[in-house]
Amino acid sequence: MAASFIVPLYQAAGSYAPRATSGVLDLSDWSCASSQTLKLDGEWLFYWDELLTPASFAQGGGEAASSVMMPVPGNWDAHAIDGEQLSKNGYATYRLKVLMPCEEGTFGLKTSNIRASNRIFVNGTEVGNSGQPSTSPSTIVHRNTPYTAYFELNGSRELDILVQVASFKSYNTGIVHSISFGTQQAIAWQSESYILIDAAIAAGFFFIAIYFLLLYFQRRSRELLYFSLFCLSSMLFGITHYERLLMKMMPALDVMPQLIIENLSTLGVIGFFSRYAYYLLPSVYPRRVLRVIDAVLSVCALLVVFTPATYYAPYILALVPLAGGVMSINVYYLIRATMRKLEGSPYLLLSAVCLIVLMLNTILNTLWTVDGHFFLPLSQPLLVISQALYMSLTYTSAFRTNQQLTEQLAHVNRLKDEFLANTSHEFRSPLNGIINISQSLIDDRTGRVREGAREDLQLIRDIGVRLSVLVQDILDYSRIKNRDLTVRIGNVSLHAVTRIVLELGGHLTQDKPVTLVNSVMPGLIVRADENRLHQILRNLVENAIKYTDAGMIEVSAEQMGGRVRITVSDTGVGIPEESYEAIFQPYEQLGGDIGRGTGLGLSIARQLVELLGGEIVVSSRLGEGTRMSFTLPVATSRSEGRGIAEPVRDAARPPLPFLERSQTDAVLTGSGPYSLLLVDDDDLNLLTIGRSLQSQFSRAIAVSSGHEALQQLERGERFDLCIIDVMMPGMSGLELCRRIRESYSMLELPVLLLTASSRKEDLQAGYAAGGNDFLYKPYDTLELLSRVQSLAGLKHAATRLVQQEMLLLQAQIKPHFLFNALNTILSLSYTDHVKARKVLQQFSVYLRYSFDFRDHTGLLTLSREIELLHAYVEIEKARFGELLHVVFEVEPEAMYHMIPSLMLQPIVENAIHHGLMSQENGGTVTITVQVGDGIYIAVADDGGGFPDDGLHWRERQPSGTGIGLHNIDRRLQGLYGQGLRITSEPGEGTVVSFHIPHRG
């Protein structure tokens, strides 16, 4: 900082600094080759009210003019001639003779501040001007721009310098600052140096101002704004003072706008720095002091803008003490903050010192005409740098504090997430208990639950289900946030995934008139994780269902180069544009409707999409619907789609071990007791399952689609268990399971479903489709073995029980029927030998079928059952004669269908003995067999009927030990899930019917 004072003093009072005396400057001792410049300071001849030219002094003409000595630099309005004070408005001529030590050479002059217009002559030649001096205010052109002028000596050792000066709109008129003299190189170097200094400082202030202004728009801290404005004001101050770069860049600019900018920039520097100091040090800087400063500077600014320079010029010098006073106040508070040892105090102290230097520079430059270029390069940048460092330190400290708070908040947030996750885990079991118990009470038909209470139980169940969904969402969100998810990227059939998701979503429409449409092109393969893609689509579809009361929800896909854009669109209520981002935030709900969910679904979907390398966007119109789209990479292979995360078959892959393929199916052989049907569209999965279960099956057939599985069943293949993957292209696992249940009960052919999802809704859909059990992928081999042993073993046990029951039923033929039949034959042998032989033949057939104790499956063709029934009917007709009539209405194509044995004869026997023979006149039994989506069999009689329409026959205890309706009903319920249907009216008769699904 000492250099800021020493340099100008050295320049002003160096080893060689001659001064002019009586209008003459003797430079005889100066070197014409010197690299330093001299100031033409001292006593100049001064001619008031005269604009003299070199011609005025020709032949001694100018000597008669009245002249006085005028110190330069200085302003003439501070002096008097003959006791009369000179006016600031007027014109005059300065003259100086310079005695040179040489006769040849090129030399130059550099002006700094000559108010407010001037013209310079050297040795009779005009070498430069700024503005146009004139004796009349109407013709004068005011301009005060520093310039350089060069000239030759041409054999003379004297320089005659004339300076015309005129001003009618300024103050401090005259040669206010020194005129520099030197060689051409020295003057050029000084001029370029001064211009470079001013330009560099102005550019520095400008860029610093822009930087802090942009910083203000980010942080909205007022000290940043006022520091930026202080730097902009300093830039304007710099380009309107000293070298006046503004005038050089805009030479056509009038002096009045220049003065306004010059004075307003001065006020801006003072005012904006004061405001900056106040907002920077609010605990130190009083508000009332700032208000006084603002008021004073505002008045000054109004005067500058709205009054002419001639009006406020007399008071403009008051800006110097005003600026000094205000900056002194700022220095005081900076020092006070430093003494309090606030953070960054050294920077504040440096700023105070720089402000002191700038104040001294302004005072010296204005009042004592000391050149300020030696102060500015050091003090102004140091002031800005010190304040920038102080604010940087402040914000660094604030950043550290924020970082510590952020870490604390993150820790608290982790604790919160752990608490939610642990609590959610603890909630699952009680919630499942509540849901299951309430559901069991709802399904109770024993009369223990009143209808009103049943509605309350349904409400309890629904609340429990909502809480269960909330718990699952929280667990999913916690796993995603903690990066506990394992992503297994593979080739995925998008069509298959969409089909399953929409199939499951159909259970959530809750009787809404909403159509779910799968518009995804079959065969479109993407790279994704099996479970995560399913979860993304499910969340988007469920969200669409929530906000769509009627209309359509469509899932579509479009390939764009190497990516696929998947879109879920609906015709729901729509989303406001300002809420596009908010709906993806955790726990956010459109309209704050917490009744529609937790608000985690879309947040989870977005994070999963990003985890898979895609992005999700939303577009919507209120009242028209919403489109949510996300992108995923396209799989490189274009072969037929697989299920979720199932790799596409590689043509180069070698044949799988022990798979003996016959066209589309493969026969696997093993060492176990069971026969299995394996359905999966991925050979690798079939290989894994086959190897894992090789000890459990004797024979297994592996197929790659639902259609192939149905073909195996239609061929009559018998299996103990079906293992089906839920996600398959074409026919999904759930659809295949439903098709199987149309022909086979859960006991006849158990189904084990393989799925990647463990959500309750997915499991409910699987059980509704007829699945016996689920196994979640990826599964453990021991768990797979246990499930297979349990289900296939249960099927074997059930089959043995059916066989044993059939043997028992065959052994329970009533003895009195045998006695009656034998008595009938014996009686006919005396009266009708031919008929006796015929009845005996039918009796033989009946006994042959009834006492067939071979261990079979209990299924036979309808033709065989009809043959047994014919034999029984003929025996009964021989016994009852004309009292009994039996009519067969059997469609021919039904004769080859398989039905359980001993189904018709007990029903017909019940119709004859309990329906017809209870009447005096007997009656008719009609046996009807029709073929449709299975076999429909009905036995009708025109007997007495039941008094209660047959509705409560199941509640009666079976009597006797014979084969009755209860046994047949129980067998049908176990095999096909539906038993006998009995309709009856007193006096009209009874109809007993049942339906056997088609098996192919």
Stockholm file with secondary structure:
# STOCKHOLM 1.0

chainA/1-1000         MAASFIVPLYQAAGSYAPRATSGVLDLSDWSCASSQTLKLDGEWLFYWDELLTPASFAQGGGEAASSVMMPVPGNWDAHAIDGEQLSKNGYATYRLKVLMPCEEGTFGLKTSNIRASNRIFVNGTEVGNSGQPSTSPSTIVHRNTPYTAYFELNGSRELDILVQVASFKSYNTGIVHSISFGTQQAIAWQSESYILIDAAIAAGFFFIAIYFLLLYFQRRSRELLYFSLFCLSSMLFGITHYERLLMKMMPALDVMPQLIIENLSTLGVIGFFSRYAYYLLPSVYPRRVLRVIDAVLSVCALLVVFTPATYYAPYILALVPLAGGVMSINVYYLIRATMRKLEGSPYLLLSAVCLIVLMLNTILNTLWTVDGHFFLPLSQPLLVISQALYMSLTYTSAFRTNQQLTEQLAHVNRLKDEFLANTSHEFRSPLNGIINISQSLIDDRTGRVREGAREDLQLIRDIGVRLSVLVQDILDYSRIKNRDLTVRIGNVSLHAVTRIVLELGGHLTQDKPVTLVNSVMPGLIVRADENRLHQILRNLVENAIKYTDAGMIEVSAEQMGGRVRITVSDTGVGIPEESYEAIFQPYEQLGGDIGRGTGLGLSIARQLVELLGGEIVVSSRLGEGTRMSFTLPVATSRSEGRGIAEPVRDAARPPLPFLERSQTDAVLTGSGPYSLLLVDDDDLNLLTIGRSLQSQFSRAIAVSSGHEALQQLERGERFDLCIIDVMMPGMSGLELCRRIRESYSMLELPVLLLTASSRKEDLQAGYAAGGNDFLYKPYDTLELLSRVQSLAGLKHAATRLVQQEMLLLQAQIKPHFLFNALNTILSLSYTDHVKARKVLQQFSVYLRYSFDFRDHTGLLTLSREIELLHAYVEIEKARFGELLHVVFEVEPEAMYHMIPSLMLQPIVENAIHHGLMSQENGGTVTITVQVGDGIYIAVADDGGGFPDDGLHWRERQPSGTGIGLHNIDRRLQGLYGQGLRITSEPGEGTVVSFHIPHRG
#=GR chainA/1-1000 SS CHHHHHHHHHHHSSSCCCCBBTTEEECTTSCTTCSSCEECCEEEEEEETCCCCGGGGGGGGGGGSCCEEEEESSCGGGCEETTEECCSSEEEEEEEEEECSCSCCEEEEECCCEESEEEEEETTEEEEEESBCCSSTTTCBCCCCCCEEEEECTTCSEEEEEEEEEESSCSSCEECSCCEEEEHHHHHHHHHHHHHHHHHHHHHHHHHHHHHHHHHHHHCCHHHHHHHHHHHHHHHHHHHSTTCHHHHHCTTCCHHHHHHHHHHHHHHHHHHHHHHHHHHCTTTSCHHHHHHHHHHHHHHHHHHHHSCHHHHHHHHTTHHHHHHHHHHHHHHHHHHHHHTTCTTHHHHHHHHHHHHHHHHHHHHHHHSCCCGGGTHHHHHHHHHHHHHHHHHHHHHHHHHHHHHHHHHHHHHHHHHHHHHHHHHHHHHHHHHHHHHHHHHHHHCCSSCSCHHHHHHHHHHHHHHHHHHHHHHHHHHHHHHHTTCCCCCEEEEEHHHHHHHHHHHHGGGSTTCSEEEEECCCTTCEEEEEHHHHHHHHHHHHHHHHHTCSSEEEEEEEEEETTEEEEEEEECSSCCCGGGTTGGGSTTCCGGGCGGGCCSCHHHHHHHHHHHTTCCEEEEEETTTEEEEEEEEEBCSCCSCCCSTTCCCCCTTSCCCTTCEEETTEEEEECSSSEEEEEECSCHHHHHHHHHHTTTTEEEEEEESSHHHHHHHHHTTCCCSEEEEESCCSSSCHHHHHHHHHTTCCTTTSCEEEEESCCCHHHHHHHHHTTCSEEEESSCCHHHHHHHHHHHHHHHHHHHHHHHHHHHHHHHTCCHHHHHHHHHHHHHHHHHCHHHHHHHHHHHHHHHHHHTCCCCCCSEEEHHHHHHHHHHHHHHHHHHHGGGEEEEEEECGGGTTSEEESSSHHHHHHHIIIIIITTSTTCEEEEEEEEESSEEEEEEEECSCCCTTTTTTGGGSCCCSSSCCHHHHHHHHHHHHSCCCEEEEETTTEEEEEEEEECCC
#=GC SS_cons          CHHHHHHHHHHHSSSCCCCBBTTEEECTTSCTTCSSCEECCEEEEEEETCCCCGGGGGGGGGGGSCCEEEEESSCGGGCEETTEECCSSEEEEEEEEEECSCSCCEEEEECCCEESEEEEEETTEEEEEESBCCSSTTTCBCCCCCCEEEEECTTCSEEEEEEEEEESSCSSCEECSCCEEEEHHHHHHHHHHHHHHHHHHHHHHHHHHHHHHHHHHHHCCHHHHHHHHHHHHHHHHHHHSTTCHHHHHCTTCCHHHHHHHHHHHHHHHHHHHHHHHHHHCTTTSCHHHHHHHHHHHHHHHHHHHHSCHHHHHHHHTTHHHHHHHHHHHHHHHHHHHHHTTCTTHHHHHHHHHHHHHHHHHHHHHHHSCCCGGGTHHHHHHHHHHHHHHHHHHHHHHHHHHHHHHHHHHHHHHHHHHHHHHHHHHHHHHHHHHHHHHHHHHHHCCSSCSCHHHHHHHHHHHHHHHHHHHHHHHHHHHHHHHTTCCCCCEEEEEHHHHHHHHHHHHGGGSTTCSEEEEECCCTTCEEEEEHHHHHHHHHHHHHHHHHTCSSEEEEEEEEEETTEEEEEEEECSSCCCGGGTTGGGSTTCCGGGCGGGCCSCHHHHHHHHHHHTTCCEEEEEETTTEEEEEEEEEBCSCCSCCCSTTCCCCCTTSCCCTTCEEETTEEEEECSSSEEEEEECSCHHHHHHHHHHTTTTEEEEEEESSHHHHHHHHHTTCCCSEEEEESCCSSSCHHHHHHHHHTTCCTTTSCEEEEESCCCHHHHHHHHHTTCSEEEESSCCHHHHHHHHHHHHHHHHHHHHHHHHHHHHHHHTCCHHHHHHHHHHHHHHHHHCHHHHHHHHHHHHHHHHHHTCCCCCCSEEEHHHHHHHHHHHHHHHHHHHGGGEEEEEEECGGGTTSEEESSSHHHHHHHIIIIIITTSTTCEEEEEEEEESSEEEEEEEECSCCCTTTTTTGGGSCCCSSSCCHHHHHHHHHHHHSCCCEEEEETTTEEEEEEEEECCC
//
